[in-house]
Amino acid sequence: MHKKADSEMFKALWAYDKAAESTDHIQIKKKYELFIDGKFVKPIKGAYFDTVNPSNNEKIASVAEGSSEDVDKAVKAARKAFKGWSKLSGRERGKYIYRIARLIQERATEFAVIESLDGGKPIRESKGIDIPLAANHFFYYAGWADKLSYAFPNRTPKPIGVAGQIIPWNFPLLMAAWKIAPALATGNTVVLKPAETTPLTALKLAEIIEESGLPKGVVNIVTGAGETGAEIVNHPDIDKIAFTGSTNVGKYIQKAIAGTSKKLTLELGGKGANIIFEDAAIDQAVEGIINAIFFNQGHVCCAGSRLFVQESVADVVIQKLKSRMETLMVGSPLDKNTDIGAINSKKQLQTIEDYIKIGLNEGCEIYQPTCDLPKKGYWCPPTLFLNVSQSHRIVQEEIFGPVLAIQTFRTIDEVIEKANNTPYGLSAGVWTQTGSKLFYLTQKLNAGIVWGNTFNKFDPTSPFGGYKESGIGREGGLHGLKSYVKFD
């Protein structure tokens, strides 16, 4: 009754007109080649794959599939370019990086629309978060390029060499910026592989890099699937691997480079704990819960996918959360009203649906708001699971979708034990009006980042990374520079 009444009341009071973002101003090629040695070149074996719009399952473009020969060609171009780029003054390197940032900024709307078309995320998020943050990372590291002696006082940092970088599909341009910008600032050259389901903004970035006048071979972009990524990992002339993606692939990479001199950073999966204490600002916390798990359809490694609510306020928090979920708009990623867009791929939707079935089979109570899902494309309604325990798979395993598992707790010690009882250690959130309690939790939670009275807030000056099976090393801030230098 509650669910139906809330839904009908909301729909009676609010009716949104469609507010679709225009696509007239964007330029997408029918076919994309590899970006190697400063120019677009055809793949040696002539293989291509399709990138698909997940909101309607329609083909957007054909994209070159890089082979081992293509990767080798890109690595050789990067190695050749390294000689000149590494000797260039930090001030000159910074100028190029700054120019890339400005070009991203100037074409931000085009990047945002392409990101939403290719990845399925709401245009409000692409436009308001992803693209500005990507530009900001280039701006930030442009500023550090001639100040490395201040970043590492009393030491002499030197570039590592050629960096092989592999990025995921959930934040394509932002992840490219996280990796490329600090690598260039410290004098390294790059071979980047974007995810096969979302290559278009990386290729648009290649166009900007070409336009910026960056020396040939400093950044090379080789598209393809897992096999292409494996060729980068295993290439003998790559000095560093930076990977963001699943924990399983991260473990493969760690084994693959064991015994070599390659440096490694891994930013892997997560199962973030979001903790609501009884003295929290409840309405603010409910908005934080929504942002923590439903931002980008839950395709976020640091998502707050485990909610812990203090028992005394659990009923009111869950009631408010359900009511708020009834107002969420699921639909076209290009509609400015949309809160939850399309699931990135058919494969990922199947994974999410399998976990929902697992939760039901484990005896958990499910809640989904009433919403009409589009008939074409890949969609999943926002989902809650109640009556779950620590042993349930939906609590322990990363789902990477809009699915939240809710538990209650009574004491601080109890919630710390529950929050840390996971193989992951990437993120956590704490909601309380007691500062001492918040600071105490930040010391006790095994997470690389702990947000206080907020969630999913990112800044280029702040390091990001995890513990345990959530990764090795940090990206962002000064820590992000350290991953790309060596010392005598």
HELIX and SHEET records of a PDB file:
HELIX    1   1 HIS A    2  LEU A   13  1                                  12    
HELIX    2   2 SER A   68  TRP A   85  1                                  18    
HELIX    3   3 GLY A   90  GLU A  106  1                                  17    
HELIX    4   4 ALA A  108  GLY A  119  1                                  12    
HELIX    5   5 ILE A  123  GLU A  125  1                                   3    
HELIX    6   6 SER A  126  ASP A  130  3                                   5    
HELIX    7   7 ILE A  131  TRP A  144  1                                  14    
HELIX    8   8 LEU A  148  ALA A  151  1                                   4    
HELIX    9   9 PRO A  172  ALA A  185  1                                  14    
HELIX   10  10 LEU A  200  SER A  212  1                                  13    
HELIX   11  11 GLY A  226  ASN A  234  1                                   9    
HELIX   12  12 THR A  247  ALA A  256  1                                  10    
HELIX   13  13 ILE A  282  PHE A  294  1                                  13    
HELIX   14  14 PHE A  295  GLY A  298  5                                   4    
HELIX   15  15 GLU A  311  VAL A  313  5                                   3    
HELIX   16  16 ALA A  314  MET A  325  1                                  12    
HELIX   17  17 LYS A  346  ASN A  361  1                                  16    
HELIX   18  18 ARG A  393  GLN A  396  1                                   4    
HELIX   19  19 ILE A  412  ASN A  420  1                                   9    
HELIX   20  20 GLY A  435  LYS A  444  1                                  10    
HELIX   21  21 GLY A  477  LYS A  482  1                                   6    
SHEET    1   A 3 LYS A  31  TYR A  32  0                                        
SHEET    2   A 3 GLU A  58  ALA A  64  1                                        
SHEET    3   A 3 TYR A  48  ASN A  53 -1                                        
SHEET    1   B 2 LEU A  34  ILE A  36  0                                        
SHEET    2   B 2 LYS A  39  VAL A  41 -1                                        
SHEET    1   C 2 PRO A 157  PRO A 159  0                                        
SHEET    2   C 2 VAL A 485  PHE A 487 -1                                        
SHEET    1   D 6 VAL A 219  ILE A 221  0                                        
SHEET    2   D 6 THR A 189  LYS A 193  1                                        
SHEET    3   D 6 VAL A 162  ILE A 166  1                                        
SHEET    4   D 6 LYS A 240  THR A 244  1                                        
SHEET    5   D 6 LYS A 263  GLU A 267  1                                        
SHEET    6   D 6 GLY A 471  ILE A 472 -1                                        
SHEET    1   E 7 GLU A 365  TYR A 367  0                                        
SHEET    2   E 7 THR A 383  LEU A 386 -1                                        
SHEET    3   E 7 VAL A 403  PHE A 409  1                                        
SHEET    4   E 7 ARG A 306  GLN A 310  1                                        
SHEET    5   E 7 ALA A 273  ILE A 276  1                                        
SHEET    6   E 7 SER A 427  TRP A 431  1                                        
SHEET    7   E 7 ILE A 449  GLY A 452  1                                        
SHEET    1   F 2 TYR A 424  GLY A 425  0                                        
SHEET    2   F 2 TYR A 467  LYS A 468 -1                                        
END                                                                             
